Amino acid sequence: MMEFHISRTARERYKFAESLFSYTGNVVFANVAACREFAYRMNQVRDVEKHPELAVMPASFTPWA
């Protein structure tokens, strides 16, 4: 399992589900699907079709990648 802090600003910007986060603002990914969803939401907001250099890869969030 991997856990890291995501700022409130980022949580609001990317509209992440609060259920992903602990009370300290840390997110915990228990599986690859959760990592993919997280990266997908970020890439939608970042408009990676127009700005591919801003793309986030799900493997960035996985300790097993």
Number of C-alpha atoms within 10 A of each C-alpha: 9 13 16 13 12 13 12 10 9 11 15 11 12 18 13 15 10 12 8 13 18 12 8 10 16 15 17 17 20 12 12 16 11 16 18 19 13 21 19 17 15 22 19 12 11 17 12 14 11 8 10 11 9 13 16 18 15 17 13 11 20 18 11 9 8
